[in-house]
């Protein structure tokens, strides 16, 4: 049996709060969500996330989209690959305890980043912990969000 730390307790408390409040749907396009501003500036694989998202919207280099997003812990859940149309992608950002983007926010001193991201996203998905893995938490955003 594993020992729980203060970090686990704080994560559990924040996860419970996020689950109870749900998605805020304040800024559902990943390119404009204020809570992801720090993340969009990060460079991986030679490009910033912002540049990667712009290329996805343009419809170029579609074979690279999955590896680009996975470098940030973002999963493409669905996307329209047709070139003349909008992408209308659903992107899931991993917000679990040991997620890839935690260090970006931690280094900037943003301790409640999960709650901020939850306020912007369109949907929160929480997968219950299993015996081998902890709870998995995802914030779902759109790319090329439909016009309101």
N, C-alpha and C positions, 0 to 999 in steps of 0.2 A: 504494500500500500504506500502511496506517495505522500509526502508531507506537503502541506499547503503553506504558502508564504503570504506575507502582507500584500504582495503584488497580485497574487491569485485572488485574495479577498477583495481588493480594490477593483479588479477586473470583473469579478462576479457581481459586485454591487453596481458598477456602471452598466454591465450587460443587462441586469434586471431592470434598471431604469430605462435603458434604450428599448428593451422589449415592451415595457409598459407604455411608453410614450409613442413608440412606432416612428415611422418615417415622417419628417416634417414637410417634405415636398416643396421646399422653399426655392431651390435652384437645382432642378433635376438634370440639366445638361452638364456633363462632366467638364466641359470646356469653360464654363462660367461659374461653377459653384465656388463661392468664396472660401469654404472650408478646405478646398483642395488646391488653393493658390500655391502653397509651399511645394506640394507634390508635383504640380505641373512644371515647375522650374528645374526639377531634378533631371540630370543627364545620365542616361544609361544607354549602352550600345551606341554611343556617339550622338544621340539625339535627346533633346528634352522631351518630357511627356507631352508638353504642349505641341511641339513639332510633330511628334508621332500621331497625335490626335488630328492635327491639320492634314497630314498625309492620308489618314484613314478617310477623312471627310472628302478629300479629293478623289479617292478611289484608286490610288496608286499603291504599288508594292503590297498587294493583298496577301501574298504568301508570308510576309513578315509581321503581320498584325498580331498573330498569336504569340510569337516569341517576344515582341515588343511589350505587349501587355503583361505577359507572365513575369518579365523582369521587375515589374512593379507590384506583383501580387494581384494583378487584375485579370479576371477571367472574362472572355467574351462568351456571353450566354446565348446570343443570337444576333445576327447581322444580315442586312440586305446587301449582297455583294454586287448587285447590278450597277454598272458604272454610271448611267445617266440619272439614276435616282439617288435620293438621300440614303445614307447608311442605315439610319434607324437602328443602331446597335444598342443592345442591352449589355452593360458592363458591370461586373460584380467585383467590388473592391473588398479584399480580405481585411477584416478588422479584428481577427482573432488575436489571442495573447502574444503569439510569437510570429506575427505577420511581418512581411518584408518592409512595409512602409512605416512601421512604428518608430524606427530610428530617425527618420526624417523629421517627424513631429517632436520626438524626444530631444533631439539636438537643438531644435528651435525653442524648446521650453514649453511646448503646448501639451499639457498633460491630459486635457479632456477632449482630445481631437476626435475620438470616436463619437462622442455626443454631438460635436459640431458637424461632423460628416452626416450623422443620422438626421440632423435638422434639414440638411439640403437634399438628401437622396429621395428617390421615388418609392423605395421599398427596402425594408430590413428583412433579412433572412437569417434566422438563428437555427442552427442544427445542434441538437442536444449532444452532450459529450458521451463518448463511448468508453469502454474499458481501456482502450489503447490511445485514444485521442481526446483532447480537450474540446470544449465547445467551439464551433466554427460560426463566425458571424460575418455576414456580407452586407454591404451597402450597394444597392442597385441604382445605377445611373443610366441615363440615355446619352447617346451621341447623336446629334441632329434630332433633338426632341421635337415632336410634332408641334405645329403651331397651335396656339390656344385660341 
